[in-house]
Amino acid sequence: MIERWRLPYRSTLSLLGAAFALEFAILAIAPVSRGVWLAENLLVFALAAALLSSYRRFRFSRVSYTLMFVFLGLHQIGAHYTYSLVPYDAWTRNAFGFSLDEMLGLERNHYDRFVHFAYGLLMAYPIREVFLRIVDVRGFWGYFLPLDLTMSSSMVFELVEWVVADVFGGSLGHEYLGAQGDVWDAHKDMALASLGAIVAMATTLSFNRAWQRDFAAEWADSFRVKQRTPLGENAVARMLSGTSDDGA
């Protein structure tokens, strides 16, 4: 039944690519801060290059490409306005006649927090696909490792923000960092990214538990010891003696 309504693979990628290119071109015009826009898009350029260069060897599913498209689309809005100035509250006032900030009791611009949550929610599944198809993890590790990498990459991004803000300094560094006076900004961003990834992996786990026939067996097998011989100094001794190629 699914095959009847979903677009062909190449058509899906062409549609997503064209839609993102259009959004990127529009939001690249007269951003609030060209310096911040460029800094925010450095990782986007790197991701796009990685996806294009690896396309022949590794192609993500439609689901993964769609999730990445949504996340990058949200990020482009933040890059255009700078995250702390995205006028989402004005948009809700004009569209629905009420203030979202007042309704939720928000005292700062929370678009950056929303996108950090979206990062975990939308990127954890593509990361899981890499682990399953390249690393060949199964069971528990197919959910834990994507969660772990999503959390750690969020931490790395916060470090990159800190370095960029420190190097450029001044108004550019301040606008790029977007802490808005919150000393716990980085911690909250990482927590929200982690929460998003937990929701994504919990949803995936629930779906697989309900529909995957060998779910219980695969889960149990993921905790089985695959190599009973200890590594560490034992592996080093075997390598030095030329009796084994096992890594330490």
ABEGO torsion letter per residue (X at the ends): XAAAABBBAAAAAAAAAAAAAAAAAAAABGBABAAAAAAAAAAAAAAAAAAAAAAAABBBBAAAAAAAAAAAAAAAAAAAAEAAABBAAAAAAAAAGBBAAAAAGBABBAAAAAAAAAAAAAAAAAAAAAAAAAAGBBEAAAAAAAAAAAAAAAAAAAAAAAAAAAAAEEAAAAAAAGAGGBAAAAAAAAAAAAAAAAAAAAAAAAAAAAABAAAAAAAAAAABBABABBBEAAAAAAAAAGABABBX
